[in-house]
Amino acid sequence: MDIEFVYLLWHTHFNEKLPGGEDVKLMGVYSTENKAIAAQSRAELLEGFKDSKEGFEISYNKIDQDEWVSGFVTE
């Protein structure tokens, strides 16, 4: 099976006591969206995550494809 995309499970926790006000965690990288969803379901049972379920996000990236190809600008 050739994998064309990977699915990333992220969790962001917002708290004004944290530097920058947020804590972003990459929870895992998965070969299918269903595996990422299953991982999220498992994580939602864990301490901290169970009280912050709205912080989960699943994104995907194509394998061997450059991102941010135009660079970036800060002002």
DSSP file (Angstrom, degrees, kcal/mol; ACC not computed):
  #  RESIDUE AA STRUCTURE BP1 BP2  ACC     N-H-->O    O-->H-N    N-H-->O    O-->H-N    TCO  KAPPA ALPHA  PHI   PSI    X-CA   Y-CA   Z-CA
    1    1 A M              0   0    0      0, 0.0     2,-0.5     0, 0.0     0, 0.0   0.000 360.0 360.0 360.0 121.9    0.0    0.0    0.0
    2    2 A D        -     0   0    0      2,-0.0     2,-0.6     1,-0.0     0, 0.0  -0.755 360.0-141.3 -87.0 129.4    1.4    3.3   -1.0
    3    3 A I        +     0   0    0     -2,-0.5     3,-0.1     1,-0.2    29,-0.1  -0.814  25.8 171.2 -93.1 123.5    0.7    6.1    1.4
    4    4 A E        +     0   0    0     -2,-0.6    59,-2.8     1,-0.2     2,-0.3   0.748  67.3  28.3 -98.6 -31.8    0.0    9.4   -0.3
    5    5 A F  E     -A   62   0A   0     57,-0.3     2,-0.3    26,-0.2    57,-0.2  -0.919  62.6-152.6-128.3 153.2   -1.2   11.4    2.7
    6    6 A V  E     -A   61   0A   0     55,-2.4    55,-2.3    -2,-0.3     2,-0.5  -0.941  15.9-138.0-120.4 151.8   -0.5   11.3    6.5
    7    7 A Y  E     -AB  60  30A   0     23,-3.0    23,-3.1    -2,-0.3     2,-0.5  -0.938  13.5-155.3-115.1 125.7   -2.9   12.5    9.1
    8    8 A L  E     -AB  59  29A   0     51,-2.8    51,-2.4    -2,-0.5     2,-0.6  -0.866   3.5-151.4-106.7 128.9   -1.7   14.6   12.0
    9    9 A L  E     -AB  58  28A   0     19,-2.5    18,-2.9    -2,-0.5    19,-1.1  -0.894  22.0-177.8-101.1 118.5   -3.5   14.7   15.4
   10   10 A W  E     -AB  57  26A   0     47,-3.2    47,-2.0    -2,-0.6     2,-0.4  -0.805  14.6-163.8-113.0 152.3   -3.0   18.0   17.2
   11   11 A H  E     -AB  56  25A   0     14,-2.3    14,-3.1    -2,-0.3     2,-0.5  -0.984   3.8-168.7-136.0 130.9   -4.2   19.2   20.6
   12   12 A T  E     - B   0  24A   0     43,-1.9     2,-0.5    -2,-0.4    12,-0.2  -0.975   1.7-167.6-119.0 127.7   -4.1   22.9   21.6
   13   13 A H  E     - B   0  23A   0     10,-2.3    10,-2.3    -2,-0.5     2,-0.5  -0.965  10.1-150.8-115.5 124.7   -4.7   23.9   25.2
   14   14 A F  E     + B   0  22A   0     -2,-0.5     2,-0.3     8,-0.2     8,-0.2  -0.825  28.8 150.5 -99.9 130.9   -5.3   27.5   26.0
   15   15 A N    >   -     0   0    0      6,-2.3     3,-2.1    -2,-0.5     6,-0.2  -0.868  41.9-142.5-159.4 122.0   -4.3   29.0   29.3
   16   16 A E  T 3  S+     0   0    0     -2,-0.3     4,-0.1     1,-0.3     5,-0.1   0.671 100.7  66.0 -62.8 -15.6   -3.3   32.5   30.1
   17   17 A K  T 3  S+     0   0    0      4,-0.1    -1,-0.3     2,-0.1     5,-0.1   0.650  87.1  86.7 -78.7 -14.9   -0.7   31.2   32.6
   18   18 A L  S X  S-     0   0    0     -3,-2.1     3,-2.2     1,-0.1     2,-0.2  -0.569  97.0 -95.4 -84.2 147.7    1.3   29.6   29.7
   19   19 A P  G >  S+     0   0    0      0, 0.0     3,-0.7     0, 0.0    -1,-0.1  -0.456 116.5   8.2 -59.0 126.1    3.9   31.5   27.8
   20   20 A G  G 3  S-     0   0    0      1,-0.2    -4,-0.1    -2,-0.2    -3,-0.1   0.375 118.1 -94.6  79.2  -6.4    2.1   32.7   24.7
   21   21 A G  G <  S+     0   0    0     -3,-2.2    -6,-2.3    -6,-0.2     2,-0.3   0.422  98.4  71.5  81.8  -1.6   -1.2   31.6   26.2
   22   22 A E  E <   -B   14   0A   0     -3,-0.7     2,-0.5    -8,-0.2    -8,-0.2  -0.990  58.1-151.6-148.3 156.3   -1.3   28.2   24.5
   23   23 A D  E     -B   13   0A   0    -10,-2.3   -10,-2.3    -2,-0.3     2,-0.5  -0.969  18.3-165.5-127.6 112.0    0.3   24.8   24.4
   24   24 A V  E     -B   12   0A   0     -2,-0.5     2,-0.4   -12,-0.2   -12,-0.2  -0.870   7.0-173.3-104.3 127.9    0.2   23.0   21.1
   25   25 A K  E     -B   11   0A   0    -14,-3.1   -14,-2.3    -2,-0.5     2,-0.8  -0.975  23.4-142.8-123.8 130.9    1.0   19.2   21.0
   26   26 A L  E     -B   10   0A   0     -2,-0.4   -16,-0.2   -16,-0.2     3,-0.1  -0.841  20.5-172.9 -85.8 111.5    1.5   16.9   18.0
   27   27 A M  E     -     0   0A   0    -18,-2.9     2,-0.3    -2,-0.8   -17,-0.2   0.786  54.1 -44.9 -80.9 -29.0   -0.2   13.8   19.4
   28   28 A G  E     -B    9   0A   0    -19,-1.1   -19,-2.5    -3,-0.1     2,-0.4  -0.933  43.1-114.1 171.4 165.8    0.8   11.5   16.5
   29   29 A V  E     -B    8   0A   0     -2,-0.3     2,-0.3   -21,-0.2   -21,-0.2  -0.989  35.5-169.5-123.9 129.6    1.0   11.0   12.7
   30   30 A Y  E     -B    7   0A   0    -23,-3.1   -23,-3.0    -2,-0.4    -2,-0.0  -0.868  30.9-135.0-128.6 153.1   -1.2    8.3   11.2
   31   31 A S  S    S+     0   0    0     -2,-0.3     2,-0.3   -25,-0.2   -26,-0.2   0.656  91.9  30.6 -81.1 -16.9   -1.5    6.6    7.8
   32   32 A T  S  > S-     0   0    0    -25,-0.1     4,-1.6     1,-0.1     5,-0.1  -0.968  75.2-123.7-138.8 156.6   -5.3    6.9    7.6
   33   33 A E  H  > S+     0   0    0     -2,-0.3     4,-2.5     1,-0.2     5,-0.2   0.881 112.9  57.9 -64.0 -37.7   -7.9    9.4    8.9
   34   34 A N  H  > S+     0   0    0      1,-0.2     4,-2.3     2,-0.2    -1,-0.2   0.872 104.6  50.7 -62.0 -36.9   -9.7    6.6   10.7
   35   35 A K  H  > S+     0   0    0      2,-0.2     4,-2.1     1,-0.2    -1,-0.2   0.879 110.3  49.7 -67.9 -37.0   -6.5    5.8   12.7
   36   36 A A  H  X S+     0   0    0     -4,-1.6     4,-2.2     2,-0.2    -2,-0.2   0.902 110.8  49.7 -66.5 -40.7   -6.2    9.5   13.6
   37   37 A I  H  X S+     0   0    0     -4,-2.5     4,-2.2     2,-0.2    -2,-0.2   0.906 110.6  50.1 -63.8 -41.8   -9.8    9.5   14.7
   38   38 A A  H  X S+     0   0    0     -4,-2.3     4,-1.9     2,-0.2    -2,-0.2   0.893 109.6  51.1 -63.6 -40.1   -9.3    6.4   16.8
   39   39 A A  H  X S+     0   0    0     -4,-2.1     4,-2.5     1,-0.2    -1,-0.2   0.893 108.7  51.7 -64.4 -39.6   -6.2    7.9   18.4
   40   40 A Q  H  X S+     0   0    0     -4,-2.2     4,-2.3     1,-0.2    -2,-0.2   0.919 107.3  52.9 -62.3 -43.0   -8.2   11.0   19.3
   41   41 A S  H  < S+     0   0    0     -4,-2.2     4,-0.3     1,-0.2    -1,-0.2   0.892 111.3  46.4 -59.8 -40.3  -10.9    8.8   20.9
   42   42 A R  H >< S+     0   0    0     -4,-1.9     3,-1.3     1,-0.2     4,-0.3   0.921 112.3  49.9 -67.0 -43.6   -8.3    7.2   23.1
   43   43 A A  H >< S+     0   0    0     -4,-2.5     3,-2.0     1,-0.3    -2,-0.2   0.834  98.0  67.7 -65.9 -32.8   -6.7   10.5   24.0
   44   44 A E  T 3< S+     0   0    0     -4,-2.3    -1,-0.3     1,-0.3    -2,-0.2   0.643  96.3  57.0 -63.7 -13.0  -10.0   12.0   25.0
   45   45 A L  T <  S+     0   0    0     -3,-1.3    -1,-0.3    -4,-0.3    -2,-0.2   0.560  90.7  97.5 -89.9 -10.7  -10.1    9.5   27.9
   46   46 A L  S <> S-     0   0    0     -3,-2.0     4,-2.5    -4,-0.3     5,-0.2  -0.428  88.3 -85.6 -86.2 153.9   -6.8   10.8   29.3
   47   47 A E  T  4 S+     0   0    0      1,-0.2     2,-1.4     2,-0.2    -1,-0.1  -0.245 112.8   8.8 -53.3 136.9   -6.2   13.2   32.2
   48   48 A G  T >4 S+     0   0    0      1,-0.2     3,-0.7    -3,-0.1    -1,-0.2  -0.350 122.5  66.3  86.2 -55.3   -6.2   16.8   30.9
   49   49 A F  G >4 S+     0   0    0     -2,-1.4     3,-1.6     1,-0.2    -2,-0.2   0.857  91.6  61.7 -67.2 -34.7   -7.4   15.9   27.4
   50   50 A K  G 3< S+     0   0    0     -4,-2.5     3,-0.4     1,-0.3    -1,-0.2   0.748 106.9  46.2 -65.5 -21.3  -10.8   14.7   28.7
   51   51 A D  G <  S+     0   0    0     -3,-0.7    -1,-0.3    -5,-0.2    -2,-0.2   0.375 117.3  43.8 -97.5   2.9  -11.5   18.3   30.0
   52   52 A S    X   +     0   0    0     -3,-1.6     3,-1.8    -4,-0.2    -1,-0.2  -0.236  62.8 142.5-141.5  46.7  -10.3   19.9   26.8
   53   53 A K  G >   +     0   0    0     -3,-0.4     3,-1.5     1,-0.3    -1,-0.1   0.771  67.2  67.9 -63.5 -27.0  -11.8   17.9   23.9
   54   54 A E  G 3  S+     0   0    0      1,-0.3    -1,-0.3    -3,-0.1    -2,-0.0   0.638  86.5  72.2 -68.8 -11.5  -12.4   21.0   21.8
   55   55 A G  G <  S+     0   0    0     -3,-1.8   -43,-1.9    -6,-0.2    -1,-0.3   0.520  74.8 104.4 -81.8  -5.0   -8.7   21.4   21.5
   56   56 A F  E <   +A   11   0A   0     -3,-1.5     2,-0.3   -45,-0.2   -45,-0.2  -0.517  41.9 171.1 -81.2 144.7   -8.3   18.4   19.1
   57   57 A E  E     -A   10   0A   0    -47,-2.0   -47,-3.2    -2,-0.2     2,-0.5  -0.975  20.6-152.9-149.7 137.8   -7.7   18.9   15.4
   58   58 A I  E     +A    9   0A   0     -2,-0.3     2,-0.3   -49,-0.2   -49,-0.2  -0.963  22.3 171.6-111.7 123.6   -6.9   16.4   12.6
   59   59 A S  E     -A    8   0A   0    -51,-2.4   -51,-2.8    -2,-0.5     2,-0.3  -0.758  16.8-144.4-119.5 170.9   -5.0   17.8    9.6
   60   60 A Y  E     -A    7   0A   0     -2,-0.3     2,-0.4   -53,-0.2   -53,-0.2  -0.984   8.3-165.4-139.3 152.7   -3.4   16.1    6.7
   61   61 A N  E     -A    6   0A   0    -55,-2.3   -55,-2.4    -2,-0.3     2,-0.3  -0.988  25.4-118.0-134.7 144.3   -0.3   16.5    4.6
   62   62 A K  E >   -A    5   0A   0     -2,-0.4     3,-1.0   -57,-0.2   -57,-0.3  -0.638  38.4-110.3 -79.5 137.1    0.7   15.0    1.2
   63   63 A I  T 3  S+     0   0    0    -59,-2.8     3,-0.1    -2,-0.3    -1,-0.1  -0.409  95.9   8.6 -66.9 141.0    3.9   13.0    1.4
   64   64 A D  T 3  S+     0   0    0      1,-0.2     2,-0.5    -2,-0.1    -1,-0.2   0.770  96.7 125.9  60.4  31.1    6.9   14.4   -0.4
   65   65 A Q    <   -     0   0    0     -3,-1.0    -1,-0.2     0, 0.0     2,-0.1  -0.980  59.2-126.4-120.8 127.6    5.3   17.8   -1.0
   66   66 A D        -     0   0    0     -2,-0.5     2,-0.3    -3,-0.1     3,-0.2  -0.406  23.8-158.8 -67.0 143.7    6.9   21.1    0.1
   67   67 A E        +     0   0    0      1,-0.2     4,-0.1    -2,-0.1    -6,-0.0  -0.784  69.9  31.1-115.6 165.5    4.8   23.4    2.2
   68   68 A W    >   +     0   0    0     -2,-0.3     3,-1.8     1,-0.1    -1,-0.2   0.885  68.6 164.3  55.2  43.1    5.3   27.1    2.8
   69   69 A V  T 3  S+     0   0    0      1,-0.3    -1,-0.1    -3,-0.2     3,-0.1   0.615  70.4  51.9 -70.8 -12.4    6.7   27.4   -0.8
   70   70 A S  T 3  S-     0   0    0      1,-0.4    -1,-0.3     0, 0.0     2,-0.1   0.329 106.6-131.7-101.1   6.1    6.2   31.2   -0.8
   71   71 A G    <   -     0   0    0     -3,-1.8    -1,-0.4    -4,-0.1     2,-0.3  -0.425  28.1 -88.2  77.0-157.3    8.1   31.7    2.5
   72   72 A F        -     0   0    0     -2,-0.1     2,-0.4    -3,-0.1     0, 0.0  -0.985  24.3-145.8-152.5 160.2    6.5   33.8    5.2
   73   73 A V        -     0   0    0     -2,-0.3     2,-0.4     2,-0.0    -2,-0.0  -0.989   7.6-165.7-129.8 135.0    6.4   37.4    6.3
   74   74 A T              0   0    0     -2,-0.4    -2,-0.0     1,-0.1     0, 0.0  -0.950 360.0 360.0-117.3 144.8    6.2   38.9    9.9
   75   75 A E              0   0    0     -2,-0.4    -1,-0.1     0, 0.0    -2,-0.0   0.375 360.0 360.0-121.9 360.0    5.3   42.4   10.6
